[in-house]
Amino acid sequence: GEGQGFTVTLTDALNRRSSITRAETSGSGGKPARPEGLPDGKTPGGIATILEATFVHACMEMGTGYVDTLKLFIASAVAGYDQGFTVPALVLELGSVGTQTAGRPLARDEVELRTLWLSLVYMTCQQVRRKSGGGGEVGATVPPEVQKFNTFVYDVVNAAGNGFNLKTLKLEDLMHRSGEEEQERSQLENAILSQSMRIVFLTIAVLGEMDLASGKSIPKPNIPGI
């Protein structure tokens, strides 16, 4: 079905994410270079430019343990959510960004993976009832083929609220809680779900950091395991 095909292309993207670009790394420890000169994210086009650059660098960081640029991608997506920019609007702008941080146009599966990441951030914001400039509906603008992750995001957000983190919440336990443990999944499909769970947890952490910086919340201990 349509959802299955989407999962297959996402799997391809996961397999190839480490070779998305051979861009140079910074001097110390081979840590991927950070995007520089990021634009001010006050328009859909500006947000899209940041998302385009940070997605590529976040993919490069996946195998290193660094999540700084992934958190910047998430923060940029949250900024879009807060200003009421819909997912389709940002996806459209992403298709018009003139720069190619990867040194080439992204393949279709890579574009779909980027859309999934963006949608996961929006769904997480919606699940924690974060207000947006577009009212309560902007989180519901994720593409139909990604909406199947809604229950997954709901379960991860609830688990985080109950004190779980990436170290203590196992994918198998989460799927059991969702009543989906009987569905047979490939190892790569599990990898997609594990990566998605990380993005949801990181989104929750980023939201907390943003609220703390804005004075909306009091300091709390860092979420372990991320």
C-alpha positions in Angstrom: 0.0 0.0 0.0 0.9 3.7 0.0 2.2 3.6 3.5 4.4 0.6 2.9 6.0 2.3 -0.1 6.7 5.3 2.0 8.4 3.1 4.6 10.5 1.4 1.9 11.8 4.8 0.6 12.5 5.9 4.1 14.5 2.7 4.6 16.6 3.5 1.6 17.2 7.0 2.9 18.3 5.6 6.2 20.7 3.3 4.5 22.2 6.1 2.5 22.2 8.9 5.0 25.8 8.6 6.0 26.8 9.2 2.3 24.4 12.1 1.8 27.5 14.3 1.3 31.2 14.1 1.7 31.4 17.7 2.9 34.5 18.6 4.9 34.5 18.2 8.6 35.8 20.6 11.2 39.3 20.3 12.7 38.7 18.6 16.1 37.7 15.0 16.3 36.2 14.9 12.8 33.1 16.5 14.0 30.9 17.6 11.0 31.1 21.3 10.2 28.3 23.4 11.4 26.1 25.4 8.9 27.1 29.0 9.0 25.3 32.2 8.2 21.9 30.9 8.8 19.1 33.3 7.9 16.6 34.8 10.3 13.6 32.4 10.4 10.8 34.9 10.2 9.4 33.6 6.9 8.6 30.2 5.5 11.5 30.7 3.0 13.9 31.5 5.8 12.8 28.5 7.9 13.1 26.3 4.8 16.7 27.5 4.2 17.7 26.6 7.7 15.9 23.2 7.5 17.7 22.4 4.2 21.1 23.0 5.6 20.6 21.5 9.1 19.0 18.3 7.7 22.1 17.4 5.7 24.5 18.1 8.5 22.2 16.3 11.0 22.4 13.2 8.7 26.1 13.5 8.8 26.1 13.5 12.6 23.9 10.5 12.9 26.8 8.1 13.3 28.9 10.3 15.5 26.7 10.7 18.6 26.4 14.4 18.1 22.8 15.8 18.1 23.5 19.6 18.1 22.5 20.1 14.5 19.5 17.8 14.7 18.4 20.0 17.6 18.9 23.1 15.4 16.7 21.4 12.7 14.1 20.7 15.4 14.2 24.3 16.8 13.8 25.7 13.3 10.8 23.4 12.7 9.3 24.6 16.1 9.8 28.2 15.0 7.8 27.4 11.9 5.1 25.8 14.0 5.0 28.7 16.4 4.5 31.1 13.5 1.7 29.1 12.0 3.5 27.9 8.9 2.0 24.6 7.7 4.0 21.6 6.8 3.0 21.7 3.1 4.0 25.4 3.0 7.5 24.6 4.3 7.8 21.5 2.0 7.0 23.8 -0.9 9.6 26.3 0.2 12.2 23.5 0.7 11.7 22.6 -3.0 12.6 26.2 -3.9 15.7 26.6 -1.8 18.6 27.6 -4.1 21.4 26.1 -2.0 22.3 22.4 -2.1 24.2 21.7 1.1 24.6 18.1 0.0 26.4 19.2 -3.2 23.6 17.7 -5.3 19.8 17.6 -5.3 18.4 15.3 -2.6 16.9 12.0 -3.8 13.2 11.4 -3.4 13.7 9.1 -0.4 15.9 11.7 1.3 13.3 14.4 0.8 10.7 12.1 2.3 12.9 11.4 5.3 13.3 15.2 5.8 9.5 15.6 5.6 9.0 12.9 8.2 11.4 14.6 10.6 9.6 17.9 10.1 6.2 16.2 10.6 7.4 14.4 13.7 8.3 17.8 15.3 4.9 19.2 14.3 3.0 16.2 15.7 5.0 16.4 18.9 4.2 20.1 19.3 0.5 19.3 18.8 0.6 16.4 21.3 2.0 18.6 24.0 -0.6 21.2 23.1 1.9 23.9 22.2 0.1 27.0 20.8 0.9 28.1 17.3 0.3 31.2 15.3 -2.1 29.3 13.1 -4.3 28.1 15.9 -4.7 24.5 16.9 -4.7 23.1 13.4 -1.2 23.7 12.1 0.0 20.5 13.7 -2.6 18.6 11.7 -1.1 19.7 8.4 1.3 16.8 8.1 1.1 14.8 4.8 -1.5 11.9 4.8 1.3 9.3 4.4 2.9 10.5 7.6 -0.2 10.7 9.7 0.2 7.0 10.5 2.9 8.1 13.0 0.4 10.1 15.1 -0.3 7.2 17.5 3.4 6.5 17.8 4.1 10.1 18.6 1.3 10.1 21.2 2.7 7.1 22.9 6.3 8.5 23.0 5.0 11.8 24.4 3.0 9.9 27.1 6.0 7.7 28.0 8.2 10.8 28.3 5.6 12.3 30.6 5.8 9.2 32.7 9.5 9.6 33.2 10.9 7.4 30.4 13.8 8.5 28.2 15.7 7.0 25.3 17.8 4.8 27.6 14.8 3.4 29.5 12.1 3.2 26.8 12.6 0.2 24.5 11.0 0.2 21.1 9.5 -3.3 21.8 7.9 -2.1 25.0 6.5 1.0 23.3 4.9 -1.0 20.5 3.5 -3.4 23.1 1.9 -0.5 24.8 0.5 0.6 21.4 -0.9 -2.9 20.8 1.2 -3.3 17.7 3.7 -5.9 18.9 2.2 -8.6 16.7 3.0 -6.7 13.5 6.1 -8.1 11.9 8.7 -5.4 11.2 12.0 -5.6 9.5 15.2 -4.5 11.2 15.3 -1.4 9.0 11.7 -0.5 9.8 12.7 -0.8 13.5 15.6 1.6 12.8 13.1 4.1 11.3 10.9 3.9 14.4 13.9 4.1 16.8 15.2 7.2 14.9 11.6 8.7 15.1 11.5 8.1 18.8 14.8 9.9 19.2 13.4 12.9 17.3 10.3 13.0 19.5 12.3 12.9 22.7 14.7 15.6 21.3 11.8 17.8 20.3 10.4 17.6 23.9 13.9 18.5 25.2 14.2 21.4 22.7 10.7 22.7 23.7 11.8 22.7 27.3 15.0 24.5 26.5 13.1 27.2 24.5 10.5 27.7 27.3 13.4 28.0 29.8 15.2 30.6 27.7 12.0 32.6 27.3 11.2 32.4 31.0 8.1 30.3 30.5 9.4 27.5 32.8 11.6 27.1 35.8 14.9 25.2 35.4 14.6 21.4 35.5 17.2 18.6 35.4 18.3 17.7 31.8 16.4 14.7 30.4 18.9 11.8 30.6 19.5 9.4 27.7 19.3 11.9 24.9 
